[in-house]
Amino acid sequence: MLGWELPPHNSGGLGVACLNMARALAHEGANIDFVVPYEAEHPEIDFMNVLSATHLDPIYRYGGGSYESLKILEEIIPTFDKEHLVSIREVQKTYQDFVNKYLMEYKPDVVHAHDWLTYEAGILAKKNYGLPLVAHVHATEFDRAGMHTGNPLIHEIEYEGLMMADKIIAVSEATKRIIHEKYNIPLNKIDVIYNSLDDDYTKSDYHFEDNTYKYISSLKSAGWTVVSTVGRFTVQKGLWHLMQAAAMAIHKNPKLLFVFAGDGEERNELISMAADLGISKNVIFTGFIRGKKLRDIYSISDIFVMSSVSEPFGLTALEAAHHGDVLILTKQSGVSEIIWSAMKYDYWDERKLADEILAIADNPVLKQSLVENVRSEYNKISWQQVAKKCLKVYNKSINKKGK
């Protein structure tokens, strides 16, 4: 497996999905060597080998703009000796060199590459060593660019990776359509495998402590409704539209508190926007959070909004639902394909989003009904099912390569 992050050194859902998928595959009998572009300990991972392609500190792997398309050529990442800076493209080159040396000694049955950052290493494995290649699409550059043009270099890498792959895994039907329509990939080459909620997440020893966010808890005690969103502050996430909808909703119900959990390139713009709309006292920015603090945000929230312009899946929605949040999802999110007990809207329809937030805040019976129904829906999907489907894709790619 070729990936770019694993917990606890992850910046988002990609690393979480990779970890759970690999664990489930290992449970099904797969032996996995997982390559990451940094050097760090992963003490809780004992079911596969984690290989470091570079000596970089993991904080720079995501702090240096790995998911910001415009920065991939900028020399912004300190090397392990701190003597000079490198770019994402240089990290990718070192990553490919490591994979090439690895394959001189080891010959895996399948190479499974996650997203564009690792596709070139996967192409190398196929071209130089004749190995079957599975390309896993968690998000395309079209998604990251909010369905605008995006970075042409990344488009080129994605196109070559998808063309060269023996099989492609997409995380939703929406992603499958984008791959087909934007890159002209045959539909029969693409298998849809939805993500799931981690068993450890649902069974772990977690207890909510309201003193983590005392201010929010005090507002809830005074009858306020808490609306949260979690993710990178980028154009993909549609947060500008969410902020506009928040202003509309607050105008009618001043006891609404909006919590924006995360960080990214739009942070300062969103803070200024809240001020310009006159709703700063109703908006909280937590900064980047993970672990218990993130789970506490889910627990203290009443409503979780996924406002993405294009969201291939959206694992945070399942996490929020597990903690009892009502879900409001854009129709442009993959998770909306498997969750029916959620309110849905088009990302640009700010008025409808505001109305849905107000409806839930004003109707406890509706809120409780949506919370109860959504649990039965996300519990139908498991990572073991994901692993079994992945193994079928592997076998198809091996058989295709053997013909």
N, C-alpha and C positions, 0 to 999 in steps of 0.2 A: 504494500500500500504506500502510495505517495501522497502526503498531506502537508498542510502548512501550519497546523496547530493541534494541540491536544490539551485538555484540562490537566493541571490548573493554569497552564500557560496559554489560555485562549482569550480571544477578544469578543467572541460571539458564538452563534449556534453551530457554525461549521465544525469546530473542535469537539463540541458535545456530540454531534451526530456521528462523527468519525469514531469517537471513543465507544459509544454504545453499539454501533454497527460492528466494530472489530471484536468487542467482547462477545456479542451474540454469535458471530462467525466462529470464534475460538471455541465457544460452547458446542457448536455443531461439528467441531473437529478440524477446523482450519488452522494451519500454522502460519503466523503472520509476522513479517518484518515490516515495521512502520517507520518510514523515513520522515524526519522533521528538519526544518532549516535552522535549527538553533541547538544549543547544548544546555540541558537542564535535567534535573531529576524528575521522575514520574513515579513516586514511591508506591502509589496504589495500583499501578499497572503491572500485573504479574502473569497476564494471559497472552502476552505477545512481546516481541523484542522491539524496543524503540531505539532507532539509530539516528545519530546526530550527523547531519551533512555538513555543518559548519560549527565554529566555536563561538558564534554570536550569542549574546545574552538574549533570552526570549523576549524581554520587554521591548527590545528594539525591533523584533520581528513584526510586532503589530503596531507599536508606537511610531514606527518609521513610515507609516502610510501604505502598508501592504494592500489595503482595500480602498485606497484613494487613487483613482485612475490617473490623475494628472501628475502624480508624484513618482511614478515608477522609474523614471530616468534621473530623478534628482539624487544627488549624493547627500543623504540625510541620516544614514545609519552608521553609528560608530562601530568600527571593527573591534574585535575582542581585545586588542592591545591598545585601543583608543588613539592610535597614531594617525589614522585618517578615516575618511567617510566612504561609504559605498552606497550604491543604489539597490533597489529591489531587483533590477535586471542583473546586477552583479551577484547578488545572493542566489538568484535563479541559476546563473552559470555555475557557481560553486556547487549548488545542489545537483545539477546535471553531471558534473565531474564525479561527484561522490557516487551517484547511481551507476555511472559507467564502470567505475572501479569495482563496485559491489558485484555487478553482473559478470565481471571477468571471473569471479570465483563461485558465485551462486546462480542457479537457474530456477527461478520460481515457475510455477505452473501458469500463473496469471499476474499481470501488473494492473493494479486498480488505482487510477489517478483521480484525485479530488480537485476539481475546478482548475481554471486556467493557469494558476501559479505553478502547477506541477505537470501540465500537459506536455511540455517540451521534453521533460525527463521521461515521460511515458512514451513519447514518439521515438526517442533515442532507443529505448528498450525494444521497441518493435522493429525499428529499422536495422539496428546493429546486431540484435540477438534473436530476432524472429519470435519474440514472445507475444502471446495474445494480450491485447490492450483493452481494458474497460475504462471508459471515461465517465466519471460521475459528475453530473451537473447539479450543483446546489444553487447556483445563480449564474446568469450570463451577464456580460457587460451591458446588455440592453436593460436588464433589471437594475444594475448598479447605477446606471445613468438615468434612471427614472423614465425609461423607454425613449430617451433622446439618443443622439448619435453615439456618445461615449468615446472611448479611446480607440483609434483605428489599429494601433499595434496589438491591443488586447483582442480585438475582433479577429485579427489575423491569426493569433495564437489559438483562440478558441476554434476558429474554422478549421485550421489544420489538425488540431487535436480530435475534433469530432469526425472529420473526414477519415483520419487514420485509424480511429478506434474500431475494433471488431464489434463491440457492443457499447451502447450508451445507456446509462441509468439516469432518469430524470426524477426529481422529487415530487412532481405533480403533473397533471395533464396540461396545465397552463404552461409549464416549462417545456413540456414535450412539443406543444404548438409553436413556441418561440423558436426552439431548435430547428423544427421543420420549416417554418415560414421564413425565418431570418437567415438560416444557413443552408437551406435546401437539402437537409438530411432526410433520407427516406424514413417514413414512420415505422416501418418494420425493423429498423435498426435500434429503435428506442424503446426501452422498458420503463414503465412508471413504477417506482417503489416509494411509497410514502414513508416519512420518518415517524417515529413513535416517541412516547414519553418514557424516559428511563425508569426501569423497575426500582433502581436505587433511589430515585427521586421520590417515588410514591411511598416507598417503604422505609426511608431513612428516618433516623431519630431527630426530627425537627420539631421545635416548639416555638411558637410565635411569642415574642416579648414586645409589648407595646411601648416599653421605654426606649426602644431603638429609635423610634420616631415620635417623641413625646408631643411635639407640636401638632402633628397630624392626628394623633390619638385624641388630643384635647378637642380638636375641631370636630372629629367624628362624634365625640360625646355630646357636642353641642348641636348635633343634627346635620352636619355637613355630609355630602356625598363625595367620595374620593374616586377620581378617574385617573388611571395611570397608563403610561406607554413606556416600552422598554426597547432600546436598540441604538444603533449608530445614528448620529444626527447628520444624515446625508439626504440628498434630493430623492433617493429611492424610497425613503420612509414616509414621505408625504406629510411631514410635521408642520409645514407652513399651512396646509389646509386644516390640520387638526387645531392649530392655534386660532385660526379664523373661526372655526366651529365653536371652540371654547368660548370665545368672546360673545358669540350669539347666544349660547346657552347660559352663560353667566348673567347676561343682560336680563334674562327671564327668571333665573334662579341664582341669586348671589351666594348661596351656600353650596357652591361647587368648587372643589379643589382639584387642580390638574397637576399631576406629578410626572415630570419628564425625566426618566432615569436613563442615563447614558451620556455619551459625549461624541464629538465629531466636528466636522468642518462648519456646520451650520449653527453651532452653539451660540456664538455672539449675536448672530442675526436673530435667533429665536428669542434671546433675552431682550434685545431691543424691540422686537415685535410685540412682546407681551407688554412692555412699557408703553409703546405707541398706542396699543389698543386699550390701555387703561386697566389691565387685568393683572398687573404684577403681583398684587396681594393674594391672588387666587391661583398663582402658578409657582411651583417649586421645581428647581433643577437639582438633582442629587449628585450629578457627575457620574463617572463610570463606577458601577458597583457589581459585585458578584457574590456568590455564596449565600450566607445567611441574610445579609442585608438586602439582597435582591429578593429572597423569599419573603422577607418581612414586608417589602413593598407590595408584593402580590397579596399577602395576607391582609394588609391594612386597606387595600383597595376594594371598592365595590364594583367598579367597571374597568375592564381592560380594553383599550382601543388599539387595533392594528391598522394604521392609517396608510399603509404602503401603497405607492403608485404601482409597484410590481414586486410581489413577494413570492418567490418560488415555493416556499412552504410556510414557515413561521412557527418554529418550535415554542417560542415564548407564549404563544396563545394557549397551547396545551398546558404549559407550566402555570399560567395564570388561572386557567379553568380548574386545575387540581387544587388551587388554594381558594376556590369559591368565588371567583370573579365572574360576572356576566361578561360575555364576549361581544364586542362590536368589531366586525372584520370587513375589510374592503373585499369586493367581489374579485379584485385582482390578486388575491392571496391564495396560495395552494391549499392552505389549511382549511379554507372555506369549502373545499371540495369534499371534505370528510366530516365536517362539523355542520350540522343542520340547525341545532338549537342555539343559534347566535343571530344577532341582528347584523344585517349586511347592507352595504352601500357602495356606490362608485366613489373612488378616492377623491374626485373633484367635487362631489355633492356635499358641500359644507353645511347647507341648510338641513339636509336629511340627517347627517351625523348629529347636528345639534339637537334635532327633534328626538332622535333615538336616545341620546344621553338624558334628555329631560324626561322622556317617557319612563325610563328605568328608574331614575331618581324619584319620580313621583308615584311609582306603582310597586310597592313591596311584593305583591302577589306575583306580578310579572317577573320581577327579579328572581324570586325563589324558584319559580317554574323553570326559567332558563338555566339556572345554576344546577338544578337536579338533573335535567334532561341531558346536558352536555357531558356529564360524567359517564353516562352509559355509552356515549358515542366514542369518546377518545379511548375508552378501555377496550374497545374491540380490536385495536391495533397494538401489536407487540413487536419488540426488536427481534424476537425469535422468528416471527413471520418474515421480517425484513431479511434476516440472515438466510433463511431457506430460499427466498426469492433471489437473493444475490448469488447463492451457489448455483442456481439454475442458469443465471446469466453467465457465470464463469464457465459452466459446462458448454453452453452455446458458443461462447467465444473460443474455447479450446477446440470444439468440433469444427467450427468455421475455419480456424487456422489450419486444422489438419487436412482440410479438403484441397 
